[in-house]
Amino acid sequence: MLSSIVKVQDYRENIYILCSIMAHYNIRQCLKFLTIVGCNPGIQNSRLQLVLYVFSTSGSAIIILLAILLFFCSEDALTIEDIANIFSTIIAFVYVISKLTMMYTKKREVQDMLIKVDKSFWKIDDTVNPMERQTYLKITKETRQMFHLLVFLFMFWLFSTFGIYSTPMESYSFASLINQTFTVSMVVYVGNIVSLLCIYMYHLSIMTTPNIYTIRDFFVLLLTLYGFVICYCWPAQNFADENEKIRDSVYSSNWYEYLRFSKPILMIMKRLELKVSISAGGIANINLETCLKS
C-alpha cells in the first residue's frame, strides 16, 4: 500500500515537472519574439531594441493608414464586407500598437512579474544527477514535439491550467502588478473583442448564401472567442477562485477548537474577504461573467 502511494506521488511530481518545463519553454519562445519586435523586458536601455520597437509600431501604423485611405479613396463602391474588413484591420493593428507600447514602456514591471513566475517553476539545471538531467531533457523534448503536433492537428486543443499556490498577500501583490501593467492594454483588447464580435456577427447575419467569406468570418469569431475565454477570462477566473478556496479551507479547518490560534485565523479570514480580480482599467473585471456579457 505504501509503495503504491509513493508511486502515485512520484507520478504527480513528474507531471508537475513536465508542465513546469513546458511553461518555461513557452515563456522563452515568447521572449525570443519580443526581442525581435524590440520589447524584451530583460533588455533595457538598448538602442537596438528602440529601433526595432519603432520599426514594428511604424509598420502597424502604416497598415492602419493604408486601411483608412482605402476607406476614403476607393474608386469602387464599398460593400458591407469591405467595411467590415477595413474596420477589423484598423482595430486589430491599433491593439497591436497598444500592446507593443505597453510591453516597451512597462519593461521593468513585466520583468518583475517574470521573476516571480520564474521562482515558482522547477528547472532542469537544478538537477544534480547527470543521468536524471539527460532523462528529463529527453522526456521534455519528446513532450514538446508531441505538444506541437497536437496543436497543429487540433487548433482548439484545450489544456489544463496548473495554478501557482502562494500566500494571500503574494496573490494580492501579483494581481495588483498585473492590473498596473496591463490595465490600458486590457481596455483596448476588450474594446477590440467587442468590436470584432459586433462586426463579424452582423456580417454573418446579412449573408444569404454560405461562401468562403462565411467560413472566414466564422473562424475569426471562433478564434477571437477562444483567445478571450481561454487566454484571459478562464485564467483570471481561476485566479480569483483560488483565493476564495483559501478562505473556505481556513473556515472549514475546525479553527474554533484551537483557541490559541483563533485570533490569527480570524485575521486571515478577514483579510481574505478582499477579493482578488484582474480588471480592464477598472471598467470591467476579466472573468467568465464578463465573457458571457460580452
N, C-alpha and C positions, 0 to 999 in steps of 0.2 A: 504493500500500500504506500509506504514511504517512498519507494523508488518511483512509483507512478506519479506521485505528487512532484517529485524532483524533475522528472521528465517533462511534465506539463509546464512547470515553472521555467525550465530551460527553453522550451519551445516558445513560450510567450516572450522571453527575453530576446530570443533570436529574431522574432517577428518585429519587436520594437527596434532592435538594432538595424534591421534592414530598412524599415520605414524611416528611421532617423537618417540613414545614409542617403536614401532617395531624396529626402528633404534637402540635405546639404548639397547633393548633386544638382537639384533643380535650382537652388539659390545661386550656385556657381555659374550655371548656364545663364541665368538672368543677369548676373553681374558682368558676364562677358558681353552680352548685348548692350547693357548700359554703358560699358566702356566705348563701344562703337559709336553710340549717339551722344557721348560726352557727359553722361550723368552718373558715372560710377561714384558712389558715396565714399569709397576708400581712396579715391584720387582727388585731393582737394588742392586748390590754388595752382591748377595746371593750365597753361596757355593752350596746350593741345586739346584738352577737354573743353575749354571755352570755344575754340574754333569749331570742334565737332558739334557742340550744342547749338551754336549759331547756324551752322550748316543744316542741321536737322530741322530746327524750327523754321528757318528760311524756306526750306523745301516744302514744308507743310503750308506755310503762309502763301507761297506761290500757287499751290494747288487750290487753296481757298479763293485766291484772286481769279484764277482761271475759271473756276466754277461760277463766280459772280459775273464775270464777263460773258460767260456762255448764257447766263440768265437774261442779261440785258442786250447783248449784241447778236443773238442768234437770228439768222435770216429766216429760218423756218419757224412756224408757229409751234410753241412748246405745248406738249401734251402733259396730262397728269403724271404719266410715267417719268417724263423728263424732269418735271419739277420735283418729284419725289427723289429722283437720283441726285439732283443738284443739292437739295436741302440735306439729304443724308450724308453726302460727301462733305459739305461745309460743317455739319455738326460733328462728324467723325474726326475731322482734322483739327477743329477747334479743341476737341477733347485731347487729341494727341499733343497739341502745343501746350495746353494747360498741364498735362501730365509731365511732359518733359521739363517745363518751367518749375513745377513743384519739385521734381527729383533733383534739379540742379540747385535751386535755392535752399532746399531743405536737406542738403547732403549730410550735415552734422547730425540732425535728428534721425535720419534714416540709418546712419552708421551706428548710432546708439541703439536703435531697435535691433539691428542685425547682431550687435554684440550680445544683447540679452537673449536673442534666439540661439546664438551660437553656444552659449553656456548651457543650454538645455538639451543639446544633442550629443550623442556619443560619436567618437571619431575613430577611424581605423588606425590612425597613427598612435593612438593611446594604447594599442595592444602591444604588450611586451613580447609575447611569444611569436617568433618569426613565422612558424608554421600556421598558427592561428590567423596571423595577419594575411598570409597568402591565401588561406582558405576563404576569409571574408572578402578579399579582393576578387577572387574567382566567383563567389556567390553573388556579390553585388554587380559584377559585370554582366553575368547571365540575367540577373533580375532586371537591370536597366534595359537590356536588349529585349526581353520579354515585355517589359512595360511599354517601350516604344512601338513594338509590334501590335500590342493590343490597342494603343491609341490610334495607330494608323488604320487598323481594321474596324474599330468601333469608335467613331468620332465622339460619341457621347458616353464614353465609359465612365461609370460612376465609381468613385473610390472612397474608402472610409477615411474620415478625418480623425487624426490622433491628437488629442488635446494635450497641452502642456500644463501640468499641475503645478501651481505655485501658491504662495501665500496671498491672502486677500489684498494686502497693501501693494504687492507687486502687480496684481491684476488691475488695481485702480491706476497705478502709475503707468502701466503699459497701455491701458485704454486711453488715458489722458494723452500719452505721447502719440498714439495713433491719431486721435482727434485733432491735436495741434498740427500734425504734419500733413495729414491728407484731407483736412476739412474743406478747403477750397476746391481741390480736385474732385472730391466726392460730390459736391454740389453740381459741378459741371457734368460729372458722369451720370448722376441721377437724371438731370435735365436731358442729357443725351439719350438715355434709355427711354424716357417717356416720349420724347420727340420721335425717335425712330419707331417705337411701337405705334404711335398715332399715324405716322406717315404710311408705314407699310400695311397696317391693318386697313386703313382707308383705301389704299391701292388695291389690296386683295378684295375688298368688298365691292369695288366697282367693276372688277373683271367679270366678263360674261362667259368667256370660254377659257379653259386651262391652257397654258402655253409655257414656254421656257421661263418667262418672267414670273409666272406664278410660282414655279418651283424655286426660283432665286429668292423671291420675297419670303416664301415660307421658310427657307433655310436661314435667311437673315434674321427673321423673327425668332426662330428656334435657337440660333447661336447667341443672339442678344439676351434672351431669357436665360439660357444656360449659363452665360458668363455672369449675369447679375445674381442669379439664385445660388449657383454652386460656388462661385469665387468670392462673393460678398455677403449676401443675406444669410446663407446657411452657416458659414464660419462665425459671423457676428452673433447669430442666434445661439450657437453652441457656446460661444464665449460668455454670453450673458447667463445661459442656463447653468453652466458650471459654477458660477458664483452663487446662484440660487441653491444648487445642490449642497454647497458647503454649509450654508445656513441651516438647511433641513437636516443635514447629517449631525451638526452640532446640537440641534434641538432634540433629535431622537437618540442622543447618546446617554440618556438617563443621568444628565448632569446634576439633577437635584439630589441625587444620592451621595454626592461628594461635596459637602458644604464648604470644604476648604477651597475648592476651585470654582464655586458657584459665581463669585463676583467677576473673575476674569472671563468666564464663559459667557456671562450675561453681557459683558462689554464687547466680546467678539460678535455675539448675535446682534447687538445694537449697531455695531459698525457695519455688519453685513446687510443692514437694511438699505444702505446706499447702493442703488442699482448701478451695475456696470453696463455701459452700452456704447456702441460706435455710432456716431451721428454724422450727417452731411451738413456741416456748417451750422449745427444747432437747429436746422429747419425740420429735419426728419431723421428718425433713428433707422439705422440699417439693420433690419431683421426680416423675418418671414412675414410679419404683419404688413410691413411697408411693401414687400414684394407683391403680396396679394392685392393691396390697394392700388399699386401701380398697374 
